[in-house]
Every structure is written in C-alpha cells, then in structure tokens.
Amino acid sequence: MRYFELTNEEKKILEDFEEGRLVSVGDVARQKRLYQKYAQNTLNKTRNINIRLSEKVLAKLKTEAVRLGIPYQTLASSILHQFASKGAVS
C-alpha cells in the first residue's frame, strides 16, 4: 500500500537503484558533512511572520527588551526559540 506519490525524479532514482546503476561516492564522510552543511543552512534560514498581540503584551515585551538592552523583536524571537527547543507542549 502506497501512502505517497513519487515524483518523476524520485521514480528515476528508484529505478536506477533497483537496476544497480547507482555508484558509491568516493569519500562518504566528506560528502555526508557537505550535505549536513546544506541541510543546516536550509534549516537556519529565518522567516518573517505576523503575529497578533494585545497592546498590553506588546508594551510589556518592549519594556523588558529596553531593560535588557535588546530589540523587542530579538527578545520575542528568543522567547519563541526557547519554548520551541523544550519540545511539545503537554
């Protein structure tokens, strides 16, 4: 039972694999590091988002940012990052 549809490129890769036409790269460790770097760079990209906050919450956020000497957007991003790093909410 198939739960997904393969693209034409994926079908070609699967066909090449099944026919034994794929060859190993010379330096596997180097290639692995290279592609890990590509993945890390992709995951580290920042994106702009819009979020609705009450004026009271925004004022408190800005006040705390001034106290810390950082932009409020940086503080908000830091708070969200810390929360997301803790894992799923229970």
Residue frames relative to the residue before (quaternion, step in Angstrom):
aa qw qx qy qz dx dy dz
M 1.0000 0.0000 0.0000 0.0000 0.00 0.00 0.00
R 0.2216 -0.7886 0.5647 0.1007 3.59 -0.75 1.06
Y 0.2342 -0.7947 0.5515 0.0971 3.55 -0.88 1.05
F 0.7650 0.2469 -0.1395 0.5782 3.58 1.28 -0.06
E 0.3826 -0.6991 0.5568 0.2341 3.54 -1.26 0.40
L 0.3534 -0.7410 0.5331 0.2047 3.58 -0.81 0.98
T 0.4404 -0.6455 0.5486 0.2975 3.55 -1.16 0.67
N 0.6743 -0.4758 0.3561 0.4383 3.59 -1.24 0.20
E 0.6363 0.5263 -0.3243 0.4615 3.58 1.03 -0.81
E 0.6589 0.5008 -0.3024 0.4729 3.59 0.96 -0.87
K 0.6269 0.5328 -0.3323 0.4612 3.59 1.03 -0.76
K 0.6440 0.5190 -0.3111 0.4681 3.58 1.01 -0.84
I 0.6451 0.5120 -0.3169 0.4704 3.59 0.97 -0.87
L 0.6532 0.5089 -0.3107 0.4668 3.59 0.93 -0.88
E 0.6471 0.5153 -0.3128 0.4667 3.58 0.96 -0.85
D 0.6545 0.5040 -0.3097 0.4709 3.59 0.94 -0.90
F 0.6405 0.5233 -0.3215 0.4610 3.59 1.00 -0.82
E 0.6911 0.4864 -0.2794 0.4558 3.56 0.84 -0.99
E 0.7009 0.4450 -0.2598 0.4931 3.61 1.11 -0.65
G 0.4859 -0.6919 0.4208 0.3288 3.61 1.28 -0.04
R 0.4441 0.7152 -0.4406 0.3116 3.60 1.16 0.45
L 0.5638 0.5817 -0.4045 0.4243 3.61 1.22 -0.02
V 0.1657 -0.7843 0.5916 0.0864 3.58 -1.02 0.80
S 0.5424 -0.6220 0.4630 0.3232 3.54 -1.16 0.64
V 0.4661 -0.6431 0.5236 0.3081 3.56 -1.14 0.65
G 0.6431 -0.5768 0.3544 0.3581 3.56 -1.17 0.58
D 0.8102 0.1230 -0.0296 0.5724 3.58 0.65 -1.08
V 0.2563 -0.8223 0.4910 0.1308 3.57 0.11 1.33
A 0.6544 0.5243 -0.3226 0.4391 3.60 0.88 -0.90
R 0.6599 0.5019 -0.3026 0.4701 3.59 0.96 -0.88
Q 0.6602 0.5048 -0.3016 0.4674 3.56 0.93 -0.90
K 0.6344 0.5327 -0.3231 0.4576 3.58 1.00 -0.83
R 0.6528 0.5041 -0.3106 0.4725 3.60 0.94 -0.90
L 0.6383 0.5431 -0.3189 0.4426 3.56 0.97 -0.87
Y 0.7227 0.4285 -0.2520 0.4802 3.59 0.82 -0.95
Q 0.5806 0.5412 -0.3775 0.4770 3.59 1.17 -0.46
K 0.6275 0.5258 -0.3244 0.4739 3.57 1.06 -0.78
Y 0.6302 0.5249 -0.3301 0.4674 3.60 0.96 -0.82
A 0.6735 0.4947 -0.2947 0.4636 3.57 0.88 -0.95
Q 0.6527 0.5155 -0.3158 0.4565 3.60 0.93 -0.88
N 0.6547 0.5057 -0.3137 0.4661 3.59 0.94 -0.84
T 0.6394 0.5176 -0.3221 0.4686 3.56 1.04 -0.71
L 0.7080 0.4660 -0.2636 0.4606 3.57 0.90 -0.92
N 0.6727 0.5109 -0.2985 0.4442 3.59 1.14 -0.51
K 0.4472 0.6888 -0.4680 0.3265 3.60 1.21 -0.06
T 0.3251 -0.7328 0.5630 0.2010 3.54 -1.04 0.78
R 0.1656 -0.7634 0.6189 0.0823 3.53 -1.21 0.62
N 0.4094 -0.6726 0.5530 0.2725 3.53 -1.12 0.64
I 0.0434 -0.7778 0.6265 0.0257 3.55 -1.09 0.77
N 0.3071 -0.6949 0.6075 0.2315 3.52 -1.30 0.30
I 0.0132 0.7926 -0.6082 0.0415 3.54 -0.94 0.87
R 0.3252 -0.7397 0.5583 0.1879 3.55 -0.98 0.84
L 0.0051 0.7763 -0.6287 0.0461 3.55 -0.84 1.09
S 0.5133 -0.5994 0.4907 0.3694 3.55 -1.13 0.52
E 0.6231 -0.5473 0.3962 0.3939 3.56 -1.18 0.51
K 0.6159 0.5601 -0.3368 0.4399 3.57 1.07 -0.75
V 0.6709 0.4820 -0.2942 0.4807 3.60 0.90 -0.92
L 0.6551 0.5109 -0.3140 0.4596 3.59 0.93 -0.87
A 0.6412 0.5199 -0.3236 0.4625 3.59 0.97 -0.81
K 0.6572 0.4971 -0.3094 0.4746 3.59 0.96 -0.85
L 0.6296 0.5330 -0.3246 0.4627 3.57 1.02 -0.81
K 0.6784 0.4845 -0.2865 0.4721 3.57 0.89 -0.93
T 0.6317 0.5313 -0.3322 0.4564 3.60 1.00 -0.77
E 0.6668 0.4909 -0.2947 0.4770 3.57 0.95 -0.90
A 0.6313 0.5326 -0.3295 0.4574 3.59 1.03 -0.77
V 0.6327 0.5119 -0.3310 0.4776 3.59 1.00 -0.79
R 0.6407 0.5346 -0.3198 0.4489 3.57 0.94 -0.89
L 0.7207 0.4262 -0.2307 0.4958 3.57 1.03 -0.86
G 0.4114 -0.7360 0.4461 0.3002 3.58 1.27 -0.32
I 0.5973 0.5257 -0.3786 0.4728 3.56 1.09 0.74
P 0.6018 -0.5444 0.4183 0.4080 3.62 -1.18 0.38
Y 0.5585 -0.6345 0.4101 0.3426 3.59 -1.01 0.75
Q 0.5982 0.5522 -0.3741 0.4442 3.61 1.10 -0.57
T 0.6309 0.5258 -0.3240 0.4695 3.58 1.06 -0.76
L 0.6418 0.5162 -0.3170 0.4701 3.58 0.99 -0.83
A 0.6567 0.5082 -0.3103 0.4628 3.57 0.90 -0.93
S 0.6555 0.5061 -0.3094 0.4673 3.58 0.95 -0.88
S 0.6463 0.5261 -0.3126 0.4558 3.56 0.98 -0.84
I 0.6478 0.5153 -0.3130 0.4657 3.58 0.96 -0.88
L 0.6699 0.4905 -0.2952 0.4727 3.59 0.91 -0.91
H 0.6366 0.5266 -0.3274 0.4585 3.58 1.00 -0.82
Q 0.6566 0.5060 -0.3149 0.4623 3.59 0.89 -0.91
F 0.6524 0.5125 -0.3103 0.4641 3.58 0.95 -0.85
A 0.6879 0.4874 -0.2811 0.4586 3.57 0.87 -1.00
S 0.6456 0.5414 -0.3201 0.4332 3.60 1.07 -0.68
K 0.6072 0.5740 -0.3458 0.4269 3.57 1.20 -0.46
G 0.5503 -0.6107 0.3989 0.4065 3.60 1.19 -0.36
A 0.7881 -0.3404 0.2439 0.4512 3.50 -1.34 -0.24
V 0.4672 -0.6523 0.5264 0.2814 3.52 -1.20 0.66
S 0.2419 -0.7809 0.5562 0.1496 3.58 -0.90 0.85
